[in-house]
Amino acid sequence: MRQNHAKYCKLLLYNIRMRRTRTLSVTLPPDMLRRAQTIARKESRTMSELVREALRHYERRSWWDDVNAYGRARAQRRGIHEQDVDRIIHETRAAHSKKK
């Protein structure tokens, strides 16, 4: 029994030292909370896991929006239109394959 207690204490100390999370309080309208709880149950997730995944999704979407805005601005400065993209890709690939 004493040996199991020692293992538990080591595990507990390890988890305390390694914890890199902070607690956050979030308020949601009741209908949004119910939807979030339904999604969490359906996907067998905790609410924390659901919120973390939602934030990761938001970050990816935000990054992608920034990349697209950058690309649109560059294309506009160069006078490239959407219908030109396929042709330019094929021309560029052909030029690169000739160099090899």
C-alpha positions in Angstrom: 0.0 0.0 0.0 2.8 2.4 0.9 4.5 1.8 -2.4 1.4 2.7 -4.4 1.1 5.9 -2.3 4.7 6.8 -3.3 3.9 6.3 -7.0 0.8 8.5 -6.6 2.7 11.3 -5.0 5.4 11.2 -7.7 2.7 11.3 -10.4 0.9 14.2 -8.7 4.1 16.2 -8.3 5.0 15.5 -11.9 1.6 16.8 -13.1 1.8 19.9 -11.0 5.3 20.8 -12.3 4.4 20.2 -15.9 1.1 22.0 -16.0 1.1 24.7 -18.6 -2.5 25.6 -18.7 -4.5 28.5 -17.1 -8.1 28.6 -16.2 -10.3 30.9 -18.2 -13.9 31.9 -17.5 -16.1 32.4 -20.6 -19.6 33.6 -20.8 -22.0 32.3 -23.5 -25.6 32.9 -24.2 -27.7 30.0 -23.0 -28.5 28.7 -26.5 -24.9 28.8 -27.6 -23.9 27.0 -24.4 -26.5 24.2 -25.0 -25.2 23.8 -28.6 -21.6 23.6 -27.3 -22.5 21.0 -24.7 -24.4 19.0 -27.3 -21.3 19.1 -29.6 -19.0 18.1 -26.8 -21.2 15.2 -25.8 -21.6 14.0 -29.4 -17.8 14.1 -29.9 -16.9 12.8 -26.4 -14.9 15.9 -25.6 -14.7 18.1 -22.6 -15.8 21.7 -23.0 -12.2 22.7 -22.6 -11.2 20.5 -25.5 -14.0 21.9 -27.6 -13.0 25.5 -26.9 -9.3 24.7 -27.7 -10.3 23.1 -31.0 -12.5 26.1 -31.8 -9.6 28.5 -31.2 -7.3 26.4 -33.3 -9.8 26.5 -36.1 -10.2 30.2 -35.7 -6.4 30.7 -35.9 -6.1 28.6 -39.0 -9.0 30.5 -40.7 -7.5 33.8 -39.7 -4.1 32.8 -41.1 -5.6 31.6 -44.3 -7.6 34.9 -44.7 -4.3 36.8 -44.2 -2.5 34.7 -46.8 -5.4 35.2 -49.3 -5.5 39.0 -48.7 -1.7 39.1 -49.3 -2.0 37.1 -52.5 -4.9 39.2 -53.8 -2.9 42.4 -53.1 0.2 41.0 -54.9 -1.9 39.9 -57.9 -3.6 43.2 -58.1 -0.3 45.1 -58.2 1.0 42.8 -60.9 -2.3 43.0 -62.9 -3.0 39.3 -62.5 -6.6 38.2 -62.6 -8.2 35.0 -61.3 -8.6 33.6 -64.8 -4.8 34.0 -65.4 -3.7 31.8 -62.5 -4.0 28.4 -64.2 -2.0 29.6 -67.2 0.7 31.2 -65.1 1.1 28.0 -63.0 1.4 25.9 -66.1 3.9 28.3 -67.7 6.0 28.5 -64.5 6.1 24.7 -64.1 7.0 24.2 -67.8 9.9 26.7 -67.4 11.1 25.0 -64.2 11.0 21.5 -65.8 13.1 22.8 -68.8 15.8 24.0 -66.4 16.2 20.5 -65.0 
